[in-house]
């Protein structure tokens, strides 16, 4: 339960900071949330004992990384693609 509390706190803090700074976008929010998710997993996992809850996070990690790749791909396409000529 502590993991969920920390993750929700991270995401709410991210949302608050991005909103206050006026730079909120879904892509940026997803990238920061996934980065926080992976960081929290790493910080809350012991190197000697493998907790049961960590094995269940594999699907979420794969989904989060796939979502981050989609966001980055769309952003790269926006930067590289030539502007449309009206």
C-alpha positions as CSV (number, residue, x, y, z in Angstrom):
1,X,0.0,0.0,0.0
2,X,2.9,2.3,0.6
3,X,4.0,2.0,-3.0
4,X,0.5,3.1,-4.2
5,X,0.5,6.1,-1.8
6,X,4.0,7.2,-3.0
7,X,3.0,6.8,-6.7
8,X,-0.2,8.8,-6.3
9,X,1.7,11.5,-4.4
10,X,4.3,11.6,-7.2
11,X,1.6,12.0,-9.9
12,X,-0.4,14.6,-8.0
13,X,2.8,16.6,-7.3
14,X,3.7,16.3,-11.0
15,X,0.3,17.5,-12.0
16,X,0.4,20.4,-9.6
17,X,3.9,21.6,-10.6
18,X,3.1,21.3,-14.3
19,X,-0.1,23.2,-13.9
20,X,1.5,26.0,-11.7
21,X,4.3,26.4,-14.2
22,X,1.7,26.6,-17.1
23,X,3.4,23.9,-19.1
24,X,1.0,21.0,-18.7
25,X,0.6,18.6,-21.5
26,X,-0.5,15.0,-21.4
27,X,2.7,13.8,-23.1
28,X,5.0,15.6,-20.5
29,X,2.8,14.3,-17.7
30,X,3.0,10.7,-18.9
31,X,6.8,10.9,-19.3
32,X,7.3,12.3,-15.8
33,X,4.8,9.8,-14.3
34,X,6.6,6.8,-16.0
35,X,10.0,8.1,-14.8
36,X,8.7,8.4,-11.3
37,X,7.1,5.0,-11.4
38,X,10.3,3.3,-12.4
39,X,12.3,5.4,-9.8
40,X,9.9,4.4,-7.1
41,X,10.1,0.7,-8.0
42,X,13.9,0.9,-7.9
43,X,13.9,2.7,-4.6
44,X,11.4,0.5,-2.8
45,X,12.9,-2.8,-3.9
46,X,15.4,-4.6,-1.7
47,X,18.4,-6.1,-3.4
48,X,18.3,-9.2,-1.2
49,X,14.6,-10.1,-1.0
50,X,12.3,-10.2,-4.0
51,X,8.8,-9.1,-2.7
52,X,5.8,-10.7,-4.3
53,X,4.3,-7.4,-5.4
54,X,7.3,-6.7,-7.6
55,X,6.5,-9.6,-9.9
56,X,3.0,-8.2,-10.6
57,X,4.4,-4.8,-11.7
58,X,5.9,-6.3,-14.9
59,X,2.8,-5.6,-16.9
60,X,2.6,-2.0,-15.7
61,X,6.2,-1.4,-16.5
62,X,5.8,-2.7,-20.0
63,X,2.6,-0.7,-20.5
64,X,4.3,2.5,-19.1
65,X,7.3,2.1,-21.2
66,X,5.2,1.5,-24.3
67,X,3.2,4.6,-23.6
68,X,6.4,6.6,-23.1
69,X,7.7,5.4,-26.5
70,X,4.4,6.4,-28.2
71,X,4.7,9.9,-26.6
72,X,8.3,10.3,-27.6
73,X,7.6,9.1,-31.2
74,X,4.8,11.6,-31.7
75,X,7.0,14.4,-30.4
76,X,9.9,13.4,-32.7
77,X,7.5,13.3,-35.6
78,X,6.2,16.8,-34.7
79,X,9.7,18.1,-34.6
80,X,11.1,16.4,-37.8
81,X,8.0,16.5,-40.1
82,X,8.0,19.5,-42.4
83,X,5.3,22.0,-41.8
84,X,2.2,21.7,-43.9
85,X,1.9,24.4,-46.6
86,X,-1.6,25.9,-46.7
